[in-house]
Amino acid sequence: MVAESGRTQQRQRLLPARVVVYYVLAMCLFSQVGYEEVARLLTEGLAWTRRWRGSWQVPTTGAIARARARLGAEPLRALFAAAVRPLATPATQGAWYRGWRLLSLDGTTLDVADTPGNAAVFGRPAASRGGSAFPQLRVLGLAECGTHAIIDAALGPYATGELSLAPALTRWLGPGMLLLADRGLVSFDLWRTMTQTGADLLWRTRTNAVLPVVQTLPDGSYRSQIVAAHDHRHGRDPITVRVVEYRLQDPAAPGGGLPTGW
């Protein structure tokens, strides 16, 4: 991946490009320790696997930062695209439902280094006294249920909504998959984009969603239609959906449960 991205070093360095790739991966495993300690732990691991021979001086934090800047994001992006894929086998518990491979969309935010560049690109969430301590990026992931493997992800500034990131996450979707999502991702346009992959969708929706009854089904669910937000009056080119109303029986929840739909 390093050579394909054109990031191979031009001269021998303390931190060659391939080792920097290992280092960035190690940062995820040892996120609770500092840069230099991660480097020490990494070289011990490489020596144990016989991928590193001879003595090695732990580089400074500044040297590590410069090495990461030289490497850039391209090799890691290529590595993610090549290596990440669904992992569940037919025997994996929680990964299947009646022959469907279960996937889910979910989002989060992550702190990034407090630098002027990151603040300009990603932005900061509001805080009680101005901005937060760190800039944050928004992440929307496509996860495989059962294994919890993230098989695709879209990143953006903190102010970017998950609905804006979701259309990019179609690479692994296809027939035989059931995609779960929470009510914050309900959208006519996104529903159409995801169904065009051939995957089936099972999404929660808001309790105040307008879902007229078109046909009641024997099990109590019903067929309905959704239309684009700008076309509620005319209802042109609707999408037919099946609505299932249910309540989660949780005595600790207000009202004893959580209604949902779609």
C-alpha positions as CSV (number, residue, x, y, z in Angstrom):
1,M,0.0,0.0,0.0
2,V,2.9,2.4,0.8
3,A,4.5,1.9,-2.7
4,E,1.2,2.1,-4.5
5,S,0.5,5.4,-2.8
6,G,3.9,6.8,-3.8
7,R,4.9,7.2,-0.1
8,T,8.1,5.1,0.0
9,Q,10.9,7.0,1.7
10,Q,13.7,8.3,-0.5
11,R,16.4,7.7,2.0
12,Q,17.0,5.4,5.0
13,R,15.2,6.9,8.0
14,L,14.7,6.0,11.7
15,L,11.0,5.7,10.8
16,P,10.6,4.2,7.3
17,A,7.2,4.5,5.8
18,R,6.1,0.9,6.4
19,V,6.9,1.2,10.1
20,V,4.9,4.4,10.3
21,V,1.9,2.4,9.0
22,Y,2.5,-0.1,11.8
23,Y,2.8,2.8,14.2
24,V,-0.5,4.4,13.3
25,L,-2.2,1.0,13.8
26,A,-0.5,0.6,17.1
27,M,-1.8,4.0,18.2
28,C,-5.3,2.6,18.1
29,L,-4.3,-0.4,20.2
30,F,-2.4,1.7,22.8
31,S,-4.5,4.9,22.7
32,Q,-4.0,5.4,26.5
33,V,-0.2,6.0,26.3
34,G,2.0,8.6,24.7
35,Y,3.7,8.7,21.2
36,E,7.1,7.5,22.4
37,E,5.7,4.6,24.5
38,V,3.6,3.4,21.5
39,A,6.8,3.4,19.5
40,R,8.6,1.3,22.1
41,L,5.7,-1.2,22.4
42,L,5.6,-1.4,18.6
43,T,9.3,-2.3,18.1
44,E,9.1,-4.9,20.9
45,G,6.2,-6.5,19.0
46,L,8.0,-6.3,15.6
47,A,11.1,-7.9,17.2
48,W,9.0,-10.7,18.7
49,T,7.5,-11.5,15.2
50,R,11.0,-11.3,13.7
51,R,10.1,-8.3,11.5
52,W,12.7,-6.1,13.2
53,R,16.3,-6.9,13.8
54,G,19.1,-4.9,15.4
55,S,19.0,-2.0,17.9
56,W,16.7,0.9,17.5
57,Q,16.5,4.3,19.1
58,V,13.0,5.4,20.1
59,P,12.3,8.6,18.1
60,T,11.1,11.8,19.7
61,T,7.5,12.9,19.5
62,G,8.5,15.6,17.0
63,A,10.1,13.0,14.7
64,I,7.0,10.8,14.9
65,A,4.8,13.7,14.0
66,R,7.0,14.6,11.0
67,A,7.0,10.9,9.9
68,R,3.2,10.8,10.0
69,A,3.0,14.0,7.9
70,R,5.3,12.5,5.3
71,L,3.2,9.3,5.1
72,G,-0.1,11.1,4.7
73,A,-3.5,9.4,4.7
74,E,-3.4,7.7,1.3
75,P,-1.7,4.4,2.4
76,L,-4.0,4.0,5.4
77,R,-7.0,4.7,3.2
78,A,-5.9,2.1,0.7
79,L,-5.2,-0.4,3.5
80,F,-8.7,0.1,4.9
81,A,-10.3,-0.4,1.5
82,A,-8.3,-3.5,0.8
83,A,-8.5,-5.2,4.2
84,V,-11.9,-4.4,5.7
85,R,-14.7,-6.7,4.8
86,P,-17.6,-8.6,6.5
87,L,-16.2,-11.3,8.8
88,A,-19.2,-13.3,10.0
89,T,-19.5,-17.0,9.0
90,P,-22.7,-18.9,9.0
91,A,-21.9,-20.1,12.5
92,T,-21.4,-16.5,14.0
93,Q,-24.0,-15.8,16.6
94,G,-25.9,-12.6,16.3
95,A,-24.8,-11.9,12.7
96,W,-27.7,-13.4,10.9
97,Y,-31.5,-13.2,10.9
98,R,-33.4,-15.7,8.8
99,G,-30.7,-15.8,6.1
100,W,-30.0,-12.1,6.1
101,R,-26.6,-10.8,7.1
102,L,-27.2,-8.1,9.7
103,L,-25.5,-4.7,9.3
104,S,-26.2,-1.5,11.0
105,L,-25.4,2.2,10.5
106,D,-24.3,4.2,13.6
107,G,-22.4,7.4,14.2
108,T,-20.1,8.9,16.8
109,T,-17.6,11.8,17.2
110,L,-13.9,11.6,17.9
111,D,-11.5,14.1,19.4
112,V,-8.6,15.1,17.2
113,A,-5.4,16.9,18.0
114,D,-5.8,20.5,19.1
115,T,-4.1,22.2,16.2
116,P,-5.2,25.2,14.1
117,G,-5.4,23.1,11.0
118,N,-7.7,20.5,12.7
119,A,-9.8,23.3,14.2
120,A,-10.3,24.9,10.8
121,V,-11.2,21.7,9.0
122,F,-13.2,19.8,11.6
123,G,-14.5,22.5,14.0
124,R,-15.4,22.3,17.7
125,P,-18.6,21.5,19.4
126,A,-20.1,24.2,21.5
127,A,-19.4,24.2,25.2
128,S,-20.7,26.1,28.2
129,R,-17.7,28.4,28.0
130,G,-17.0,28.9,24.3
131,G,-15.7,25.9,22.3
132,S,-14.7,22.5,23.5
133,A,-11.1,21.6,24.4
134,F,-10.5,19.6,21.2
135,P,-11.7,19.8,17.6
136,Q,-13.9,16.8,16.7
137,L,-14.7,14.9,13.6
138,R,-17.9,13.0,12.9
139,V,-17.8,9.3,12.0
140,L,-20.6,7.3,10.5
141,G,-19.8,3.6,10.3
142,L,-21.3,0.6,8.6
143,A,-20.9,-2.2,11.1
144,E,-21.5,-6.0,10.9
145,C,-23.7,-7.2,13.7
146,G,-22.4,-10.1,15.6
147,T,-18.7,-9.4,14.9
148,H,-19.0,-5.6,15.5
149,A,-16.5,-5.2,12.6
150,I,-16.6,-1.8,11.0
151,I,-16.7,-2.6,7.3
152,D,-17.0,0.9,5.9
153,A,-16.9,4.4,7.3
154,A,-17.4,8.0,6.3
155,L,-15.7,11.0,8.0
156,G,-16.5,14.6,8.0
157,P,-16.4,17.9,10.1
158,Y,-18.3,18.0,13.4
159,A,-21.0,20.1,11.8
160,T,-21.7,17.6,9.1
161,G,-24.8,15.6,9.7
162,E,-24.9,11.8,9.5
163,L,-27.5,12.0,6.7
164,S,-24.8,13.8,4.6
165,L,-22.3,11.0,5.3
166,A,-24.5,8.0,4.9
167,P,-24.8,7.9,1.0
168,A,-21.1,7.0,0.7
169,L,-21.6,3.8,2.7
170,T,-22.9,1.5,0.0
171,R,-19.8,-0.4,-1.0
172,W,-20.6,-3.6,0.9
173,L,-24.4,-3.5,0.7
174,G,-26.3,-5.9,-1.6
175,P,-28.9,-8.7,-1.8
176,G,-29.1,-10.9,1.3
177,M,-28.3,-8.1,3.7
178,L,-30.6,-6.5,6.3
179,L,-29.5,-3.0,7.2
180,L,-30.6,-1.6,10.6
181,A,-30.6,2.1,11.4
182,D,-31.9,4.5,14.1
183,R,-34.5,7.1,13.6
184,G,-31.9,9.9,13.1
185,L,-31.1,8.5,9.7
186,V,-34.6,8.2,8.4
187,S,-34.8,10.1,5.0
188,F,-36.7,9.5,1.8
189,D,-33.6,10.1,-0.3
190,L,-31.3,7.9,1.9
191,W,-33.9,5.1,1.9
192,R,-34.0,5.1,-1.9
193,T,-30.2,5.2,-2.1
194,M,-29.8,2.2,0.2
195,T,-32.6,0.1,-1.4
196,Q,-31.0,0.5,-4.8
197,T,-28.1,-1.6,-3.6
198,G,-30.5,-4.6,-3.3
199,A,-30.2,-4.7,0.5
200,D,-33.4,-4.8,2.7
201,L,-33.9,-2.1,5.3
202,L,-35.3,-2.2,8.9
203,W,-35.2,1.3,10.4
204,R,-36.7,3.0,13.4
205,T,-38.6,6.2,12.8
206,R,-39.9,9.0,14.9
207,T,-43.2,8.6,16.7
208,N,-44.6,11.6,14.9
209,A,-43.8,10.3,11.4
210,V,-46.7,10.5,9.0
211,L,-47.2,6.9,7.8
212,P,-50.8,6.5,6.4
213,V,-52.3,3.1,6.4
214,V,-52.5,1.8,2.8
215,Q,-53.2,-1.9,3.6
216,T,-53.5,-3.7,6.9
217,L,-51.7,-7.0,7.0
218,P,-52.8,-10.1,8.9
219,D,-50.1,-9.8,11.6
220,G,-51.1,-6.2,12.5
221,S,-48.4,-4.5,10.5
222,Y,-49.4,-2.4,7.5
223,R,-48.2,-1.1,4.2
224,S,-47.6,2.6,3.9
225,Q,-45.8,5.1,1.7
226,I,-43.2,7.7,2.2
227,V,-42.5,10.7,0.0
228,A,-39.8,13.3,-0.3
229,A,-39.9,16.0,2.3
230,H,-40.5,18.7,-0.5
231,D,-43.4,16.7,-2.1
232,H,-45.8,15.9,0.8
233,R,-48.6,17.7,-1.0
234,H,-48.5,15.8,-4.3
235,G,-46.9,12.5,-3.1
236,R,-45.3,11.8,-6.5
237,D,-43.0,8.8,-6.9
238,P,-43.6,7.4,-3.3
239,I,-41.8,4.5,-1.7
240,T,-43.8,1.6,-0.3
241,V,-42.8,0.5,3.2
242,R,-44.1,-1.9,5.8
243,V,-44.7,-0.4,9.2
244,V,-44.3,-2.6,12.3
245,E,-45.3,-0.9,15.6
246,Y,-43.8,-2.4,18.7
247,R,-42.8,-1.5,22.3
248,L,-39.6,-2.5,24.1
249,Q,-40.6,-3.8,27.5
250,D,-38.1,-2.1,29.7
251,P,-39.6,-1.4,33.2
252,A,-36.8,1.2,33.8
253,A,-37.8,3.3,30.8
254,P,-40.3,6.2,31.1
255,G,-43.7,4.8,30.3
256,G,-42.4,1.2,30.4
257,G,-41.2,1.0,26.8
258,L,-40.1,2.7,23.6
259,P,-42.5,2.9,20.6
260,T,-41.0,2.8,17.1
261,G,-41.9,2.0,13.5
262,W,-41.0,1.3,9.9
